[in-house]
Structures are given as structure tokens and as C-alpha cells.
Amino acid sequence: MTVIPRSGLVADLVALGIATGDVLLVHGSLSALGRVPGGEQAVVMAIRDVIGPEGTIVVPAQSWQLCDPAYLRIEPPEHWDQVRAELPAYDPRWTPTRSMGLIAEAVRTHPEAVRSSHPHRSFAAWGPAAEQVVAHHELDDPVGEGSPLRALYELSAMILFLGVGFDKCTALHLAESRSGLAISRVANGAPIRVGGARRWVSFSEPAVDDGDFTRIGADFTDAHPDQVRSGRVGAAESRLVSLPALVDFGASWMAQHRVAG
């Protein structure tokens, strides 16, 4: 396997169009990049090399393990009360991510990173815009107007896909909330700290759907090729996309193609 040095990643990221000062929402697969000495840390360092100290890197830092067992339905119902009682309270500094990948976890655990307050669908950020990104995250609106995605939209962030596709695009959930379609809600809950004490808090949230995200991404690429930069970063097929442009397109696309429910 060819070794992909950090300097090679930097050159590829620059060629893709990333610039100093960018705010980047990163979705990535470490294994897709090839053999990178230093692994996920080297990847994050390469991104930081390109965006510089003026730039901000953001990753989804979701922690599904803290969802209500009635939502996950992993254990039988007779164990749900016990699971609710045993789950540790969400801790932005310590609670690990689930299924976000090693690159996201490397950002989350960096000493200078900050993380939003949602116990299931948090985002972690590192850079001068980090506090602005994570400042507001509503329990009952985890990926809509009450989430860091709105801040990323207002910051004209870019989305960097490293070896993954539009099916991983968290930002398209913001498009759902802006589509004008009726979105059903589901019950959920989590253990959080309230006034310094652990409490189980129940809430409802939108029942989001990512089943058409790949199609939306393909149609967006066809309709707005100037908003999508494609190339290889290491061994990974990668893209750089304008987050506001994709969200605006996605909201319109969903209003046209999805059936209101």
C-alpha cells in the first residue's frame, strides 16, 4: 500500500479548493484515504495546515448510546427502565462518539475543541468560530434551526467529504427543516446534568430521513457544478461543497420531490 504523507494530504486539500480561514464541516473515512502515517491525527493536522489558525474544523460528534432505549429498541421493553437508570449523564468533554469515525473522534478529543450540548447529536469544533458554532443546540431540534447547522449556514461553511458520499451529509437535515414539509416527531430522551445533578430528560424530535440524500447530492452536482469541487485526497474520492448552496438546493428539492406527510 502506498504511504500517503501529511504533505501529500495538504497538497491534495489545497488542490480541492480549501483555503486559509475556511470553516469546514468534515465527513471522512480514514480507511478510504490509504496508509497515512499518524492516522486520524495526521489527517486533522493536514486540514489545519491548510485552513490555518484562522480556520475552523467542525465534525458531527453524535453519541447514539445515550438515546432512550425505547427509541433504539436494542433491549427488550422490560429492561428499558434499568437502562435509563444506568446510562451515564452526557458529558461534552468525555462522552465518546458512536459511528462517527476516527477523524471526528480526533477532533472531538483535541484539547482546544469544544462541543455542543445535545446528548445525541452534538457537533465538535476547533478554531476561532468554534464557540459560535456550538453555542446553541436545542434538545427538540437537533439538526434544524436550533442546531449548530444554522450557525454553519450563517458562517458560509464548506462541507468536506473525504471518501464518503452525500448519504453522510448531516447538513441536508437542515434542508429538511426548511423544506416547508410537515415532519412527524418521535419520542426520545437522555441522561443529562441539570443543576449539577444527573436527570433523565424526555423530549420529542423530528423524524428525519436521509434516504434520498445521495440522489439530492447527485442532482445538486449536475445543477450546480460550480459549487462542487471533486478530486482525490490521498486515495479517497473527495468533494468540497458549499453548505449554504447545498442546503438551499436540498430544501427546494425536497419540497418538490417528497410527499408532505
Summary of the structure (lengths in Angstrom):
residues: 261
radius of gyration: 18.5
end to end distance: 49.2
largest distance: 55.0
contacts: 875
relative contact order: 0.17
helix: 39%
strand: 22%
